[in-house]
């Protein structure tokens, strides 16, 4: 059993009529946006700020292979909208019964103390999911006009203040999305079903409970 903190809303934030009330007694309504399917060809998944991409290492876990929905839990805060969580839904028919923090190879979860977590840094207000094969292709375009094209395409979905894009590059897919309030370090969690199989991968962008 994990000794570190695991948010209780990793699944419920994607349910119908989910709401959250912060310490200022403001209530945020939520809705779910389905981005489309992410292709996973090698079972190795990278979560990162795509604009900081530099040969990022995939998580230690091996994930199912196939095409799986990427879904965003969007918080509606007055006229503002924020991507609170992003997930890959590997098995919609299954419900997670246990969760584990997703880590890179060599990281030891047992050393985490209260309030500590492993996460990826964001400095461009954007997070992403891609498999390792897509990462290799994406990295080859980092110094080209393709990156500017991606940024422009993300703007097409912009609403104050979030955007998203499911981008295909040379037969691979990359899911890009705004990261909560913006820059920071964000943890990702793996959900396991009753048979111990991976059914979710969720990044928490700190919108829920961040200021408590």
Buried (B, 14 or more C-beta within 10 A) or exposed (E): EEEBBBBEBBBEBBEEEBEBEBEEEEEBEBBBBEBBBBBBBBBBBBBBBBBBBEEBEBBEBEBBBEEBBBBBBBBBBEEEBBBBBBBBBBBEEBEBEEBBBBBBEEEEBEEBEEEEBBBBEBEBBBBBBBBBBBBBBBEEBBEEEBBEEBBEBBEEBEEEBBBBBBBEBEEBBBBBBBBBBBBBEBBBBBBBBEEEEBBBBBBBBBBBEBEE
